[in-house]
Amino acid sequence: MSVTKTEFAYQHCISPDCSATCGINEALTACPRCGGLLDVAYEWNRLPVPASLREFESRWANRRNPLDFSGVWRFRELLPFAPDDKVVTIGEGQTILQQSDAVGRYAGMNASRMYLQYEGLNPSGSFKDNGMTAAATHACLVGANTAACASTGNTSASLAIFASTTQQFRVIVFVGSGTISYGKLSQALDYGSTTIQILGDFDDALLRVREVCDEQGIYLCNSVNPFRLEGQKAIIYRVLEGLGWECPDWIVVPGGNLGNSSAFGKALLELQQLGLVDRLPRLAIINATGANTLFQLYSQQQLRWNEGRVDAGTIDRFYEEMDASGRRASTLASAIQINRPVNLVKSLRSLEICDGVVREVSDQEILDAKAQVGAGGFGCEPASGASVAGAKLLRREGVISPDDRVVCILTGHGLKDSNATVEYHSPQAEQDQNESGAHGAELRPYANRPIVVENSLDAIMDVLRNID
Ligand code: F0G
């Protein structure tokens, strides 16, 4: 395949009533004309695009070239905004698509129909590295020496690891207080980034980091940065690669700030327009019940993409009511505890492209699904469990049929939030629940309790004899 030509890339406002365009050398997180969201767009007809996705397979044998090794840049003709010698990569995207009958059974699927895409296997332990390699590349292209983000923990870990490993720029991360898991906070600290913990939640931190970046000319790496989402398109390419370039029937993904779902829709639409896939999967975005802005707006208030003319009044009224009633997102899946998802409008576009659905699942359903992923696979963090819980719900509703091929995106590694895991399995949690009148076995039906044994061989053998 020929080299990437970057002069045919530009930034483009997604609103059809604006459609402003800007060069790729500008660091923007909103349309300078209307304030809307931006896409990275390409003049595809002037670019070397492969005739078939199979052409990418020639790169599997060339793993010594960091671009061919990367699970993002080996698809570089599909995100051609950077010259090869300017790409910043840390070997992201070596992830696995695992077929899991155990998790499939739990969700009510027939054998060999459930697949789990383990994005927790990225260097920083979450899917964010797919996007951060693209954002870091763009940051360096525009000559940024400082980058920042707000985060529920994974974006900050990802940005921090790119800064520590590449030493190309300085990083300031903004996190909220109280809910960020220690695993994620420890990463930002360990990788040496300046870490500002705001006395507020993620939405507060995002608001502040945007102000700081505007004032100081700092490069912002949240998913309002359209280059980040270009990298996250690669998750879709790898899912297709894992399925021998066939399309699944469903892709199920947790919804937080809605960057992933937005990137997925863009990736799939582009593949269709380029004639590289002949059909598209359906998309299911799963909110936690305690952080369900998209579910409320899409499934209850019927907010739609509407060819890019999204009803802003419905969104404004929703947020006004949220603020007036003092309602704030609250879920044990802290990664997706978000009130105002910044990519809401782009995610509506994805739902339109992929005939999508949105559901909400409770923390109980999330934690049970997470326990099943642990017992039947490599494990995941709570937010990722939402995708399996969502697939189970859609199966129960008959929206997903038992023979559909379903890919659940597991966005973060199980060790990201080991507190949540220990809490679920620990006898102490059961005791606390019993004391508060709740029935522990029901609340933690898949708990795998540690067995406490006296320090003697006889006692241990006694216990082992009673285990079937
Ligand atoms: N799963 C995990 C593990 C996440 O960390 C996030 C988002 C999501 C799902 C939601 O993805 O925002 O693309 O809809 N985490 C962000 C962060 C907000 O700051 O790390 P989304």
Boltz pocket constraint, residues with backbone or C-beta under 6 A from the ligand:
constraints:
  - pocket:
      binder: B
      contacts: [[A, 126], [A, 128], [A, 150], [A, 151], [A, 152], [A, 153], [A, 154], [A, 155], [A, 156], [A, 254], [A, 255], [A, 256], [A, 257], [A, 258], [A, 259], [A, 260], [A, 261], [A, 335], [A, 336], [A, 381], [A, 383], [A, 384], [A, 411], [A, 412]]
      max_distance: 6.0
